[in-house]
Amino acid sequence: MNIKKAFAWFLTIAIFASTVGVIPVSAPKTVSPFLQVGPKAVLADTTSNTNPNYPIFTCQLAGNPNPAGRTCYDPYQIRRAYNIDKLINAGYTGKGKTIIIVDAFQSPNIVNQLNYFDSFYGLPSLNGLGGKPDRKLGTFTQIAPDGLTPFDETNDDMVGWAEEISLDVLWAHAIAPGANIVLDLSKSDQDPDLLSATKYVVDRRLGDVISQSFGENESCVDAEVLKGEHKVFEKATMNHMTLLASSGDDGAAELTCDGTSYVKAASSPASDPLVTGVGGTELHAAGFCLTAAGCNPKVNPAPGTYQGEIAWNEILRGNNIGSGGGMSVLYKAPFFQSLVARKGKQRGVPDVAYTAAVSYGVLTYLDIPGDATGMYTFGGTSVGSPQWAAIIAIADQKAGRPLGFINAALYLYSLSPQKYSSLFHDITSGNNSMVEVDSAGNPYTIQGFDAGKGWDAVTGLGSPRVDHLVDFLSRFTSDRDGNQAIGNTDPFNNGHFGGGHRMGH
């Protein structure tokens, strides 16, 4: 489901200003979740094999023999691929730390979905899901600071947000099973309401890390929203909170401010230097080897073994989708990025990457009115933001303190190949050029960026080698970096503005 394109009709015409200091006023715009929902998964026949104590699906089989030709991953495969399992096995689960997930509307059955997902994969439960309280477990809390909007299953926008919530919550928990989760629900998907919900959790410091799976063409952000948002991000940074945001699902393209076509642009809030922007990859990891399917377990690597990644760029239901990324027109290159971003003049997005391809998607359970119940493959840069948030919760636990601003530390060894390669998988293949279609049905190409050695505007620094990266961040993050970033960040002196909408990633 390419929600961004599907809901383009929500956009209203706004004024676009291309000169510094011209800040037109526009009405609040709707924001849609920017996830990508793939096909429903089909269980595999595992009766003749010794397998894990949970069912597997045909898309998880080694050799990819399923008819659709798709691959999918469960939590244990993802943990193994990015070396998260080593930390979890050592007791670092995010325990005592809190992940805040900002979304809109609600997912009315999210508690049932989380309970089912935990039971299906043998994950620890969370307090707040209806079971007996256990001090050894984390907590799950839903808040709606401005009121909870009743769910309407005939409203495709609300169903899309419910799917986003399912992906965010289930997979944040899967990666940091001991962390607390606060699901922070905006009353609507309009910019001011999302900002209000975010401000609420920051003002009260209700958690250690914030995941934002949404964004928009940064040139179309309403000036008052941008100003208020940046103030909130400054306060979060001073409160030692880590901010993450998805970089987008339309590659180097973003919708124009009137919603009629696409232009080359970076996405906000990922482009804010106080935020860690998360791009997308196509992860290749080992599947389950079943003798009944003609696979020899003696020569096949363990499920989830990392086998490589390329930049995410694929066709889903006729639409070109891929890793958002580009050069900001609002922000100059921050101090931590000035030596690696192309040309060194403007803020580059994303900072890091994570699996995002639908054809190599993560398994997510849906039980949402308006959707058929079952396990689905999910993609989009929405996959990365909540899972990176979970990784930071684990890092916070291991460090014994909230890391807060992490961007400067992430780039510290980017010019030292040996040290850099110990922290990241460098993604050097692929691009985020897009073939888009305008409102008149005419296709055209937005020329994007190529993945290459080191940082690039497709996959950032790359995907994490989590065990090493967590150790590194626990040693090298510093409050001084956050203070310096705050002092050097001023979007109102670096770009152009227009009225805009917010699209979820």
C-alpha positions in Angstrom: 0.0 0.0 0.0 1.7 3.3 -1.1 -0.2 5.4 1.3 1.5 8.6 0.3 0.3 8.4 -3.3 -3.1 6.9 -2.3 -3.9 9.9 -0.1 -2.5 12.7 -2.2 -6.0 13.9 -2.7 -6.0 15.2 0.9 -3.5 17.9 -0.1 -4.7 21.4 -0.6 -3.1 24.1 -2.7 -0.5 26.2 -0.7 1.8 29.0 -1.7 5.4 28.0 -2.4 8.1 30.6 -1.7 11.6 30.1 -3.0 13.3 33.1 -1.4 14.7 33.3 2.1 12.4 35.1 4.5 9.1 34.7 2.6 6.9 32.7 4.9 3.3 32.3 3.6 0.5 31.3 6.0 -1.5 28.2 5.2 -4.2 26.1 6.8 -3.2 23.0 8.7 -2.7 20.0 6.4 -3.4 16.3 7.0 -0.7 13.8 7.6 -0.8 10.2 6.4 1.3 7.3 7.6 4.0 6.4 5.1 4.3 2.7 5.6 4.2 0.1 2.9 2.0 -3.0 3.5 2.8 -6.1 1.5 0.9 -9.3 1.0 -0.5 -11.6 3.7 2.0 -14.3 4.7 1.3 -18.0 4.2 2.4 -20.6 6.7 5.0 -23.1 5.6 4.7 -26.9 6.0 7.2 -27.6 8.7 6.0 -31.0 9.8 9.0 -32.9 8.6 11.6 -30.6 10.1 13.0 -29.5 13.4 12.2 -25.8 13.7 12.0 -23.1 16.2 9.1 -23.2 18.7 7.1 -20.8 16.6 5.6 -21.2 13.1 7.4 -20.0 10.0 6.0 -18.7 6.7 6.8 -19.7 3.1 8.5 -16.3 2.5 11.0 -17.2 5.3 12.3 -20.3 3.5 15.8 -20.5 2.2 16.0 -20.3 -1.6 12.8 -18.3 -1.6 10.5 -21.0 -3.1 7.2 -19.3 -2.4 5.2 -18.4 -5.6 5.3 -14.7 -5.0 9.1 -14.7 -4.9 9.1 -12.6 -1.8 11.2 -12.9 1.3 10.2 -12.0 4.9 11.8 -11.8 8.3 10.7 -12.5 11.9 12.1 -10.8 15.0 14.8 -13.3 15.5 16.1 -13.1 12.0 16.4 -9.3 12.2 18.1 -9.5 15.6 20.7 -11.9 14.2 21.2 -9.9 11.0 22.1 -6.7 12.8 23.8 -8.4 15.8 21.1 -7.3 18.2 20.8 -10.9 19.6 24.3 -10.7 21.2 23.2 -7.8 23.4 19.8 -9.3 24.2 21.4 -12.6 25.2 23.7 -10.7 27.5 20.7 -9.1 29.2 20.6 -5.8 27.4 16.9 -5.6 26.4 16.2 -1.9 27.0 15.0 -2.6 30.5 14.3 0.5 32.5 14.3 2.7 29.4 11.2 4.1 27.6 10.5 4.4 23.9 8.0 7.0 22.9 6.1 6.3 19.6 4.3 9.3 18.2 1.3 8.4 15.9 -2.1 9.7 15.1 -5.7 8.5 15.8 -5.5 5.0 17.3 -5.2 1.3 16.7 -8.3 0.0 18.6 -7.0 -3.6 19.0 -3.3 -2.8 19.6 -3.3 -4.6 23.0 -4.7 -7.7 21.4 -2.2 -7.5 18.6 0.8 -7.1 20.9 -0.4 -10.0 23.0 -0.8 -12.2 20.0 2.6 -11.2 18.5 4.3 -11.9 21.8 2.6 -15.3 22.2 3.3 -16.2 18.5 7.1 -15.5 18.8 7.6 -16.3 22.5 8.4 -12.6 23.4 8.1 -11.4 26.9 4.8 -9.6 27.6 4.5 -6.1 28.9 2.6 -4.8 31.9 -0.5 -3.0 30.8 -1.6 -5.7 28.4 -4.2 -7.2 30.7 -2.0 -9.9 32.4 -0.7 -10.1 36.0 1.7 -7.3 36.8 5.3 -8.4 36.9 8.1 -6.1 38.1 10.5 -7.9 35.8 8.7 -6.7 32.7 8.4 -3.4 31.0 5.2 -1.5 30.6 2.9 -0.5 27.7 1.0 2.7 28.0 -1.2 4.6 25.6 -1.8 8.3 26.0 -3.9 10.8 24.0 -2.9 14.2 25.4 -5.6 16.1 23.5 -8.3 13.3 23.5 -8.7 10.0 21.8 -10.5 10.2 18.5 -13.1 7.4 17.9 -12.0 4.9 15.3 -13.9 4.7 12.0 -13.0 1.5 10.1 -14.5 3.1 6.9 -11.9 5.9 7.0 -8.9 4.7 5.0 -6.7 7.3 6.6 -7.5 6.0 10.1 -6.9 2.4 9.0 -3.6 3.4 7.5 -2.5 5.0 10.8 -3.7 1.9 12.7 -1.4 -0.2 10.5 1.5 2.3 11.2 0.8 1.9 15.0 0.9 -1.9 14.7 4.3 -1.8 12.9 5.8 0.7 15.3 4.7 -0.9 18.6 5.2 -4.6 17.7 8.7 -4.1 16.3 10.0 -1.6 18.9 9.0 -4.3 21.4 10.5 -7.1 19.4 13.9 -5.4 19.3 14.0 -4.0 22.8 11.7 -6.5 24.6 12.5 -5.1 28.1 11.9 -1.5 27.3 8.8 0.4 28.3 6.7 1.7 25.4 4.6 4.9 25.5 2.2 5.2 22.5 1.6 8.9 22.2 -1.6 9.4 20.1 -2.4 12.7 18.4 -6.1 13.4 18.1 -5.8 13.9 14.3 -3.3 13.7 11.5 -2.9 17.5 11.2 0.4 19.2 11.8 -0.6 21.2 14.9 -2.1 18.1 16.6 1.0 16.0 16.0 3.2 18.8 17.3 1.0 19.1 20.4 1.3 15.4 21.1 5.0 15.5 20.7 5.4 18.6 22.9 3.4 16.9 25.7 5.8 14.0 26.0 8.9 16.2 25.7 7.7 18.8 28.3 7.1 16.0 30.8 10.1 13.9 29.6 8.0 10.7 29.5 10.7 8.7 27.8 14.3 8.4 26.6 13.9 8.1 22.8 11.2 9.3 20.4 10.3 7.6 17.1 8.5 9.6 14.4 7.4 7.6 11.3 6.2 10.6 9.3 7.4 13.6 7.3 7.0 15.9 4.3 8.8 18.0 1.7 10.6 20.3 4.1 10.0 23.3 1.8 6.3 22.8 2.4 6.3 22.9 6.2 4.1 25.6 7.6 6.5 28.2 9.2 4.7 28.2 12.6 4.8 24.4 12.7 8.5 24.3 11.8 9.3 26.9 14.4 7.3 25.1 17.2 8.7 21.7 16.2 12.3 22.9 16.3 11.7 24.4 19.7 10.4 21.1 20.9 13.4 19.3 19.5 15.7 21.7 21.3 14.0 21.0 24.6 14.1 17.2 23.9 17.9 17.5 23.2 18.4 19.4 26.5 16.3 16.8 28.2 18.7 14.0 27.0 16.1 12.5 24.7 17.1 10.9 21.4 15.0 11.9 18.3 14.6 9.7 15.3 12.5 10.1 12.1 12.0 8.2 8.9 13.5 9.8 5.8 10.7 8.9 3.4 9.5 6.3 1.0 9.6 8.2 -2.3 13.4 8.2 -2.7 14.8 11.6 -3.6 11.3 12.8 -4.6 8.7 14.6 -2.4 5.3 16.0 -3.3 5.1 19.6 -4.3 3.3 21.9 -2.0 0.1 21.8 -4.1 0.2 18.0 -4.2 0.1 17.8 -8.0 3.6 16.5 -8.8 6.9 15.6 -7.3 10.2 17.4 -7.0 13.7 16.6 -5.7 13.6 17.4 -1.9 14.5 16.2 1.5 11.9 15.3 4.2 11.2 17.0 7.5 11.5 16.3 10.4 14.3 14.0 9.4 16.2 16.9 7.9 16.4 18.7 11.3 20.0 18.3 12.5 18.7 17.5 16.0 17.0 14.5 14.6 18.6 11.2 13.4 17.1 10.5 10.0 16.6 6.8 9.2 16.7 5.7 5.5 16.0 2.3 3.9 17.8 -0.7 2.6 16.9 -4.1 1.0 18.3 -6.6 3.5 19.4 -10.0 2.4 19.5 -12.4 5.3 19.4 -16.2 5.5 16.1 -18.0 5.5 15.0 -21.2 7.2 16.4 -24.4 5.5 13.8 -27.1 5.2 14.8 -30.5 3.8 11.2 -30.9 2.6 11.8 -27.9 0.4 15.0 -29.3 -1.0 17.4 -27.4 1.2 20.5 -28.9 2.9 20.8 -27.6 6.5 24.4 -28.6 6.6 25.5 -26.0 4.1 22.9 -23.3 4.8 23.7 -20.5 7.2 21.6 -20.0 10.4 18.4 -18.1 9.8 18.9 -14.4 9.9 22.6 -14.5 9.0 23.6 -11.3 7.3 24.3 -11.7 3.6 24.3 -8.1 2.3 22.2 -5.0 1.6 21.5 -2.6 -1.2 19.7 0.7 -1.3 16.0 0.3 -1.1 14.4 1.0 -4.5 11.5 -1.2 -5.7 8.1 -1.3 -7.5 5.1 -2.0 -5.4 1.7 -2.3 -7.1 3.0 -0.2 -10.0 4.5 2.6 -7.8 8.2 3.3 -7.5 9.2 3.5 -3.8 12.5 3.7 -2.1 14.8 5.3 0.5 14.1 9.0 1.1 17.2 11.1 1.0 18.7 14.3 -0.2 20.2 17.7 0.7 18.2 20.1 2.9 17.4 23.6 1.7 16.5 24.7 5.2 19.7 23.7 7.1 23.3 24.2 6.4 25.6 21.2 7.0 25.9 20.7 10.7 29.4 20.5 12.3 29.2 16.7 12.6 28.4 16.2 8.9 30.4 19.0 7.1 33.2 16.6 6.0 31.1 13.8 4.7 27.9 15.3 3.1 28.3 15.9 -0.6 29.7 19.4 -1.3 29.7 20.0 2.5 27.2 22.9 2.3 23.8 21.6 3.3 22.4 19.1 5.8 22.2 15.7 4.2 19.6 13.1 4.9 19.5 10.3 6.0 22.0 9.7 8.8 21.6 5.9 9.0 19.6 3.1 7.4 17.7 0.0 8.2 15.8 -2.7 6.3 12.8 -1.2 4.5 12.0 -3.2 1.3 8.5 -4.7 1.1 9.8 -7.6 -1.0 12.1 -8.4 2.0 9.7 -7.2 4.6 9.2 -7.7 8.3 6.3 -9.9 9.6 3.7 -7.9 11.4 0.4 -9.0 12.9 -2.7 -7.0 12.0 -6.1 -7.2 13.8 -7.7 -3.9 12.7 -11.3 -3.3 11.8 -11.3 -2.7 8.1 -8.4 -5.1 7.4 -8.3 -8.9 7.2 -6.7 -10.4 10.3 -3.3 -12.1 9.8 0.5 -11.7 9.5 1.6 -9.4 6.8 4.9 -8.3 5.3 5.7 -4.6 6.0 8.2 -2.3 4.5 9.0 1.4 4.3 11.3 3.6 6.3 8.7 3.2 9.1 10.4 -0.1 9.8 13.6 1.6 10.7 12.6 4.5 13.0 11.0 2.4 15.8 13.7 -0.2 15.6 16.5 2.3 15.8 14.6 3.7 18.8 14.7 0.3 20.4 18.5 0.0 19.7 19.0 3.3 21.4 17.0 2.1 24.4 19.4 -0.8 24.6 22.3 1.5 24.3 20.9 3.7 27.1 20.6 0.7 29.3 24.1 -0.5 28.7 25.5 3.1 29.2 23.6 3.5 32.4 22.4 6.9 31.2 20.3 8.4 28.5 22.5 9.1 25.5 20.4 11.9 24.1 21.8 13.5 21.0 23.7 10.9 19.0 24.4 12.4 15.6 27.9 13.7 16.3 29.0 10.4 17.7 27.6 8.5 14.8 29.8 10.5 12.4 32.9 10.5 14.5 34.7 7.7 12.7 33.1 8.2 9.3 36.5 9.1 7.8 38.4 6.2 9.4 37.6 3.2 7.2 38.6 0.5 9.7 36.8 1.9 12.6 33.8 2.9 10.5 33.4 -0.6 9.1 33.2 -2.0 12.7 30.1 0.1 13.4 28.2 0.1 10.1 27.4 -2.0 7.1 28.4 0.4 4.3 25.7 0.2 1.6 27.5 0.9 -1.8 25.0 -0.3 -4.4 21.8 1.2 -5.6 20.2 4.7 -5.8 17.0 6.6 -4.9 16.1 7.9 -8.3 12.3 7.7 -8.8 9.9 7.4 -11.6 6.8 9.4 -10.5 3.4 10.2 -12.1 1.9 13.6 -12.0 -1.8 14.4 -11.5 -2.3 14.2 -15.3 -0.9 10.6 -15.3 2.4 11.6 -17.0 5.5 9.7 -15.8 8.7 11.5 -15.2 12.0 10.8 -13.5 13.4 12.5 -10.4 17.1 11.9 -10.6 18.3 11.0 -7.1 21.6 10.0 -5.5 23.8 6.9 -5.7 24.8 4.8 -2.8 28.6 4.7 -2.4 31.4 4.4 0.1 30.9 6.1 3.4 27.9 8.4 3.9 25.5 9.0 1.0 22.1 10.6 0.6 20.4 7.3 0.1 21.4 5.1 3.1 23.4 7.6 5.2 26.3 6.0 7.1 24.7 2.6 6.5 22.9 0.0 8.7 24.1 -0.8 12.2 26.4 -3.5 13.5 24.5 -3.1 16.7 26.7 -4.8 19.2 29.7 -2.7 18.4 27.7 0.5 17.8 26.0 0.3 21.2 29.4 0.1 22.9 30.7 3.0 20.8 27.7 5.3 21.5 27.8 4.5 25.2 31.4 5.9 25.3 31.4 8.7 22.9 28.0 10.5 23.1 28.3 13.9 24.9 25.9 16.6 26.0 28.4 19.1 24.5 27.5 17.8 21.1 23.8 18.4 21.6 24.5 21.9 22.9 26.7 22.7 19.9 24.0 21.4 17.5 21.4 23.6 19.1 23.6 26.6 18.9 24.4 26.0 15.2 20.9 25.2 14.0 18.6 27.9 12.6 16.3 27.0 9.7 14.9 30.5 9.3 18.3 31.7 8.0 18.9 28.9 5.6 15.9 28.1 3.4 12.5 28.8 1.9 9.1 27.9 3.2 5.6 27.2 2.0 2.4 25.9 3.5 2.6 22.1 3.7 1.2 18.8 4.8 2.8 15.9 6.7 3.1 12.5 5.3 3.9 9.4 7.4 7.0 7.3 6.6 
